[in-house]
Amino acid sequence: MDTPDTPPSPSRRRAGRLLPPLSAALCAIALAGGCSGAGPAAPAPEASASETAQGAAVRASNELESAYQAVINDVLPSVVQIDASDSLGSGVVYDSRGHIVTNAHVIGDEREFKVSVATGETVLNASLVSSYPEQDLAVIKLDEVPDGLKPAKFGDAEKVEVGQVVMAMGSPLGLSSSVTQGIVSALGRTVSESRAGGGTGATIANMVQTSAAINPGNSGGALVNLSSEVIGIPTLAATDPQMGDSAAPGIGFAIPVSMVRTVADQIIKDGRVTDSGRAALNITGRTVVDDDYRPAGVALVSVDRGGAAADAGLRAGDVITKIRDSEITTVTSLSEALAAERPGQKVTVTYSRGGDSRTAEVTLGEI
């Protein structure tokens, strides 16, 4: 694992205009009013439109650069690098008690970790509090809380909008203190993780899509706005099957801050997630194919007694083909359809039994 040098933190600049020396200022006033013996003041040449536009562009660029630097200075000390024995990822300091939120796939099955803040200071020991793979989130806790530990400021998911400028902070490819920049590209994406490469296989709803580069090692870090607020946890990058499942540039996804808060608060309070908010049919299923070997539905391998599907009359051997109006062809598409629902909601499930198509109204249970 490479341990690159930590780049220096950029300095914050204070916007403003320098005042001229007093004598020069008085002279300027005298010339503007016309000083005796000095002759008439020559008129100042008017700036061309192109010069004015160029000056405005430079000022805007400097202001944006200063805003970036301010956010980096504010947030980067709250972003940590997590060494989980056979994997490397990022995390965000959640509170002053030493709790750190990250992705479940970053920590895997480990229970002890080495943690260093993104600015490259002393390596600290941390232990697992709890992992929730269903939402690909986990909380670990520092064994000893150092002085000056800085929790991140978490934003409001309701105020996240498409087009907002954001930055992703973490340790991509082991390069600590890395920052990439982009925008919020879309909201409300439902994304299914692959189990390959250590993924949890989770289907996650309401994800934030961003053009900020997200690479291996960024997972669990911070997606922040220009108010220095964490609005999401970068989790995965899209892959392009036509390019051998390599990462699709400019398409990354972050778990929204609302879900991060929900899961982290429950884990810190109760040691586990007690209310997932995730709908379920309470079944075990597998994808089935038709005569042309195309995915054609989800067969119920088993149905939990007293669960949502069982209470609606579904049983092992039934094949689910539709939830509401959403076609169900694979286990993944079933998970994605359920991700858009809430426990307790009633949905119409279309299924086949013995070649006959049937429907049932199901009151959804919870994962």
C-alpha positions in Angstrom: 0.0 0.0 0.0 1.5 3.3 -1.0 1.8 6.0 1.6 2.1 9.2 -0.4 3.3 12.4 1.1 0.5 14.5 2.4 0.1 17.7 0.4 0.1 20.9 2.3 -3.3 22.4 3.2 -4.0 25.4 1.1 -4.1 28.7 2.9 -7.3 30.7 3.2 -7.4 34.0 1.4 -9.4 37.0 2.7 -11.2 38.8 0.0 -10.8 42.6 -0.1 -9.0 45.5 -1.7 -5.7 46.9 -0.5 -5.9 50.6 0.4 -3.2 52.9 -1.1 -0.8 54.7 1.2 -2.3 57.9 2.7 -0.1 60.3 0.7 -1.1 58.6 -2.5 -4.8 58.7 -1.6 -4.6 62.4 -0.8 -2.9 63.1 -4.2 -5.6 61.1 -6.0 -8.3 63.2 -4.3 -6.4 66.4 -5.2 -6.1 65.5 -8.8 -9.7 64.5 -9.1 -10.8 67.9 -7.7 -8.2 69.8 -9.7 -5.2 71.1 -7.7 -4.0 74.7 -8.2 -0.8 74.8 -10.2 -1.3 71.2 -11.3 -3.1 71.9 -14.5 -6.3 70.1 -15.6 -6.5 66.4 -14.9 -6.4 64.2 -17.9 -9.5 62.1 -18.3 -9.0 58.4 -17.4 -9.3 56.1 -20.4 -12.5 54.0 -20.5 -12.0 50.3 -20.1 -13.1 48.3 -23.1 -16.0 45.8 -22.7 -13.6 42.9 -23.2 -11.3 44.2 -20.5 -14.2 44.6 -18.1 -15.5 41.1 -18.8 -12.0 39.7 -18.4 -11.6 41.4 -15.0 -15.0 40.1 -13.8 -14.1 36.6 -14.9 -10.8 36.8 -13.0 -12.5 38.0 -9.8 -15.1 35.3 -10.1 -12.4 32.7 -10.5 -10.5 34.0 -7.5 -13.6 34.0 -5.4 -14.5 30.4 -6.4 -10.9 29.3 -5.7 -11.1 30.9 -2.2 -14.4 29.1 -1.6 -12.8 25.8 -2.5 -9.8 26.4 -0.2 -12.1 27.4 2.7 -14.1 24.2 2.4 -11.0 22.1 2.2 -9.6 23.7 5.3 -12.9 23.2 7.1 -13.7 19.7 6.2 -10.5 17.8 5.4 -9.5 17.5 9.1 -12.7 15.5 9.7 -12.0 13.0 6.9 -10.0 9.9 7.9 -8.2 7.1 6.2 -9.2 3.6 7.4 -6.9 0.6 7.1 -9.0 -2.6 7.5 -6.2 -5.1 7.1 -6.9 -6.2 3.5 -8.7 -3.0 2.3 -8.2 0.7 2.5 -11.0 3.3 2.5 -12.2 6.5 4.0 -14.4 7.7 6.8 -15.9 10.8 8.3 -15.7 11.9 12.0 -19.3 11.8 13.1 -19.1 13.3 16.7 -16.7 14.4 19.4 -16.8 11.0 21.1 -14.8 9.5 18.3 -17.5 7.8 16.2 -16.6 7.5 12.5 -19.1 6.7 9.8 -18.0 4.8 6.7 -19.2 2.2 4.2 -19.8 -1.4 5.3 -17.8 -2.6 2.4 -14.8 -0.7 3.5 -14.5 -2.6 6.8 -15.7 -6.0 5.6 -15.5 -8.6 8.3 -12.8 -6.8 10.3 -13.4 -5.5 13.9 -10.1 -3.6 14.5 -8.8 -0.8 12.4 -5.9 1.7 12.0 -7.2 5.2 11.4 -5.4 8.4 10.4 -6.9 11.7 9.7 -6.7 12.9 6.1 -4.0 15.5 7.0 -1.6 12.6 7.8 -1.2 12.8 11.5 -0.7 10.0 14.1 -2.3 6.6 13.3 -5.0 5.7 15.8 -6.7 2.5 16.8 -10.5 2.0 16.3 -13.0 -0.8 16.9 -16.3 -1.7 15.1 -19.5 -0.5 16.7 -21.8 -2.1 14.1 -22.1 -2.6 10.4 -25.3 -2.4 8.3 -24.6 -4.0 4.9 -28.2 -3.6 3.7 -27.5 0.1 3.4 -23.7 -0.2 3.0 -23.0 1.8 6.1 -21.0 1.2 9.3 -19.8 3.0 12.4 -16.4 2.5 14.1 -15.1 4.2 17.2 -11.6 5.4 18.1 -10.3 3.6 21.1 -8.8 6.9 22.4 -10.2 10.3 21.3 -7.3 12.7 20.6 -7.5 16.3 21.5 -8.8 18.6 18.8 -10.8 15.8 17.0 -13.1 17.7 14.7 -16.5 16.3 13.8 -17.8 17.1 10.3 -20.9 19.3 9.8 -23.7 17.3 8.2 -26.1 19.1 5.9 -29.8 18.9 5.1 -30.8 16.4 2.3 -33.8 18.5 1.5 -31.5 21.4 0.4 -29.4 19.3 -2.0 -30.2 20.3 -5.6 -29.0 19.3 -9.1 -26.3 21.6 -10.3 -24.8 22.4 -6.9 -21.0 22.4 -6.8 -19.6 19.6 -4.6 -16.3 18.1 -3.6 -15.4 14.5 -2.8 -12.8 14.0 -0.1 -11.0 10.8 0.9 -8.1 8.6 0.1 -8.6 7.2 -3.4 -6.0 4.6 -4.4 -4.3 5.2 -1.0 -3.6 8.9 -1.9 -4.6 10.6 1.4 -6.0 14.1 1.4 -7.3 13.9 -2.1 -10.1 16.2 -3.2 -12.0 16.1 -6.5 -14.6 18.5 -7.7 -17.9 18.3 -9.6 -21.6 18.9 -9.4 -24.7 17.1 -8.2 -25.7 15.4 -11.4 -29.0 13.8 -10.3 -31.0 12.9 -7.2 -33.1 9.9 -6.2 -31.1 7.2 -8.0 -31.6 3.6 -7.0 -28.3 1.7 -7.4 -27.4 -2.0 -6.8 -23.9 -2.8 -5.7 -22.1 -5.8 -7.1 -20.7 -8.3 -4.6 -17.6 -8.6 -6.7 -14.5 -6.9 -5.3 -15.9 -6.9 -1.7 -19.2 -5.1 -2.4 -22.2 -5.8 -0.1 -24.7 -6.4 -2.9 -27.0 -3.8 -1.4 -29.7 -2.0 -3.3 -29.7 1.6 -2.1 -32.4 4.1 -2.9 -32.3 7.9 -3.2 -28.6 8.1 -3.9 -26.9 11.3 -5.0 -25.3 11.1 -8.4 -22.2 13.3 -8.8 -19.6 14.1 -11.5 -16.9 14.4 -8.8 -14.4 11.6 -9.4 -14.9 8.6 -7.0 -12.2 5.9 -7.1 -11.4 2.9 -4.9 -10.4 4.3 -1.5 -12.9 7.2 -1.8 -15.6 5.0 -0.4 -16.8 6.1 3.0 -15.4 9.6 2.6 -17.2 12.9 2.4 -19.2 14.5 -0.4 -19.5 18.2 0.6 -21.1 21.4 -0.6 -19.6 24.9 -0.6 -21.0 25.5 2.9 -18.6 22.9 4.2 -21.5 20.5 4.9 -21.4 16.7 4.3 -24.3 15.9 2.0 -23.4 12.3 1.2 -21.0 9.4 1.7 -19.3 8.5 -1.6 -19.9 4.8 -2.1 -19.4 3.6 -5.7 -18.7 4.6 -9.3 -20.8 3.5 -12.2 -19.3 0.8 -14.4 -19.6 0.4 -18.2 -20.2 -3.2 -19.3 -19.1 -2.3 -22.8 -15.7 -1.3 -21.3 -15.2 -4.5 -19.4 -17.0 -3.2 -16.3 -14.4 -0.5 -15.9 -15.5 2.7 -14.1 -17.6 5.1 -16.2 -15.9 8.5 -15.9 -18.0 11.2 -14.2 -20.7 9.0 -12.8 -20.4 8.3 -9.1 -22.9 7.8 -6.3 -23.1 8.8 -2.7 -25.5 7.7 0.1 -27.6 10.7 1.1 -27.0 12.4 4.4 -30.5 11.7 5.6 -29.9 7.9 5.5 -26.4 8.4 6.9 -27.8 10.2 10.0 -30.6 7.6 10.4 -28.3 4.6 10.4 -25.5 6.2 12.4 -27.7 7.6 15.1 -29.4 4.2 15.6 -26.0 2.3 15.7 -24.5 4.8 18.2 -27.6 4.7 20.4 -28.6 1.0 20.3 -25.5 -0.7 18.9 -27.4 -1.8 15.8 -30.1 -0.6 13.3 -33.5 -1.1 15.0 -35.6 0.6 12.3 -34.3 0.2 8.8 -37.1 2.0 7.0 -36.6 -0.6 4.2 -39.6 -2.5 2.8 -39.5 -6.2 2.3 -41.6 -9.1 1.2 -39.9 -11.4 3.8 -39.0 -14.0 1.2 -36.0 -15.8 -0.2 -36.0 -15.7 -4.0 -33.9 -16.5 -7.1 -34.0 -15.3 -10.6 -35.7 -17.6 -13.2 -35.4 -17.6 -17.0 -37.8 -18.3 -19.8 -37.4 -20.7 -22.7 -35.0 -18.2 -24.4 -32.9 -18.0 -21.3 -33.9 -14.5 -20.5 -34.6 -13.4 -16.9 -38.3 -13.7 -16.4 -39.1 -13.3 -12.7 -38.2 -14.1 -9.1 -39.2 -17.5 -7.8 -40.0 -17.8 -4.1 -37.6 -20.3 -2.7 -39.0 -19.8 0.8 -41.6 -17.6 2.5 -41.1 -16.4 6.1 -44.0 -17.5 8.3 -45.9 -14.4 9.4 -44.1 -12.3 6.8 -45.6 -9.9 4.3 -45.8 -12.4 1.4 -47.1 -15.3 3.5 -49.9 -13.1 5.0 -50.9 -12.2 1.4 -51.2 -15.9 0.4 -48.0 -16.2 -1.6 -46.0 -19.4 -1.2 -42.8 -21.2 -2.2 -42.8 -21.9 -6.0 -44.7 -18.7 -6.9 -42.9 -16.5 -9.4 -43.2 -12.7 -8.9 -43.3 -10.8 -12.2 -44.5 -7.3 -11.2 -44.6 -4.9 -8.2 -47.2 -2.3 -8.9 -46.4 -1.4 -12.5 -42.7 -2.3 -12.3 -41.6 -5.3 -14.2 -39.7 -7.8 -12.1 -37.3 -10.0 -14.0 -34.4 -10.5 -11.6 -33.7 -10.4 -7.8 -32.0 -7.1 -8.4 -35.0 -5.6 -10.1 -37.2 -6.8 -7.2 -34.8 -5.2 -4.7 -34.9 -1.9 -6.6 -38.7 -1.9 -6.7 -38.9 -2.5 -3.0 -36.3 0.2 -2.3 -38.8 2.8 -3.5 -41.4 1.6 -1.0 -41.8 1.9 2.8 -42.8 -0.7 5.4 -46.5 -0.8 5.9 -47.4 0.3 2.4 -49.8 -1.8 0.4 -48.7 -2.8 -3.1 -50.1 -5.0 -5.8 -47.9 -8.0 -6.6 -48.4 -9.9 -9.8 -47.2 -13.5 -9.8 -47.6 -16.8 -11.5 -48.6 -20.1 -10.0 -48.8 -23.2 -12.1 -48.8 -21.2 -15.3 -51.7 -18.9 -14.2 -51.1 -15.2 -13.6 -52.5 -13.9 -10.3 -52.4 -10.7 -8.2 -52.3 -10.1 -4.4 -52.4 -7.0 -2.3 -49.4 -7.2 0.0 -48.8 -5.0 3.1 -45.0 -4.7 3.0 -42.9 -5.8 5.9 -39.4 -4.6 6.9 -35.9 -5.8 6.4 
